[in-house]
């Protein structure tokens, strides 16, 4: 059986799980939640770059993205930040849905899966 590796573990989750050449990132939210959806998205994607690099992946190796938005009216603002971040890389399969979050200040959460 292929090895399962877990990184940045706490009592609730592993921030990254690597198995069989695939990296699974837990849902990411912005560090500064006192900003709009576009800026929260930019923060999340910057953090995603660092997490992906830490396991030998990058945005060009994305397989799937799940995006949750507090308000689906912010879809365009999130997409502008997303497309700029992809910077010409082929986009992954993706789903975007509206969601209620436990913390009111969270406007967007993004979960990624990437090849290594």
DAZIRA-V86811 format. One record per residue. N is the residue number from 1. RES is the residue in three letters. SS is DSSP state (alpha for helix, beta for strand, coil for the rest). PHI is phi in whole degrees, 0 to 359 (none if undefined). OMEGA is omega in whole degrees, 0 to 359 (999 if undefined). Layout:
n: <N N>
res: <RES RES>
ss: <SS SS>
phi: <PHI PHI>
omega: <OMEGA OMEGA>
//
This chain:
n: <1 2 3 4 5 6 7 8 9 10 11 12 13 14 15 16 17 18 19 20 21 22 23 24 25 26 27 28 29 30 31 32 33 34 35 36 37 38 39 40 41 42 43 44 45 46 47 48 49 50 51 52 53 54 55 56 57 58 59 60 61 62 63 64 65 66 67 68 69 70 71 72 73 74 75 76 77 78 79 80 81 82 83 84 85 86 87 88 89 90 91 92 93 94 95 96 97 98 99 100 101 102 103 104 105 106 107 108 109 110 111 112 113 114 115 116>
res: <UNK UNK UNK UNK UNK UNK UNK UNK UNK UNK UNK UNK UNK UNK UNK UNK UNK UNK UNK UNK UNK UNK UNK UNK UNK UNK UNK UNK UNK UNK UNK UNK UNK UNK UNK UNK UNK UNK UNK UNK UNK UNK UNK UNK UNK UNK UNK UNK UNK UNK UNK UNK UNK UNK UNK UNK UNK UNK UNK UNK UNK UNK UNK UNK UNK UNK UNK UNK UNK UNK UNK UNK UNK UNK UNK UNK UNK UNK UNK UNK UNK UNK UNK UNK UNK UNK UNK UNK UNK UNK UNK UNK UNK UNK UNK UNK UNK UNK UNK UNK UNK UNK UNK UNK UNK UNK UNK UNK UNK UNK UNK UNK UNK UNK UNK UNK>
ss: <coil coil coil beta beta beta beta beta beta coil coil coil coil beta beta beta beta beta beta coil coil beta beta beta beta coil coil beta coil coil coil coil coil coil coil coil alpha alpha alpha alpha alpha alpha alpha alpha alpha alpha alpha alpha alpha alpha alpha alpha alpha alpha coil coil coil coil alpha alpha alpha beta beta beta beta beta beta beta beta coil coil alpha alpha alpha alpha alpha alpha alpha alpha alpha alpha alpha alpha alpha alpha alpha coil coil coil coil coil coil beta beta beta beta beta beta coil coil coil coil coil coil coil coil coil beta beta beta beta beta beta beta beta coil>
phi: <none 299 293 251 247 236 231 52 271 227 297 258 198 254 298 223 236 244 209 52 79 232 253 246 262 294 302 251 236 290 290 260 270 264 216 278 300 300 290 297 298 300 298 300 291 296 295 299 304 295 295 299 301 297 242 84 242 201 297 289 255 296 254 208 227 244 238 246 240 298 232 295 293 271 306 294 298 296 297 299 295 299 296 298 296 300 50 89 295 295 287 280 298 207 227 229 223 280 206 261 254 296 255 299 283 284 253 208 223 229 243 233 232 220 284 250>
omega: <179 181 173 179 180 182 180 185 169 183 186 188 167 181 179 171 179 180 172 176 180 177 179 178 174 177 181 174 183 173 177 184 179 180 185 183 180 181 175 179 179 178 181 183 174 177 178 177 181 180 179 179 184 179 175 179 173 185 178 182 180 177 185 174 173 182 176 178 174 183 182 174 179 182 182 179 178 182 178 178 181 183 177 180 179 173 177 176 178 183 177 166 187 172 177 182 173 183 169 181 179 178 185 184 175 180 181 173 182 177 184 172 183 171 176 999>
//
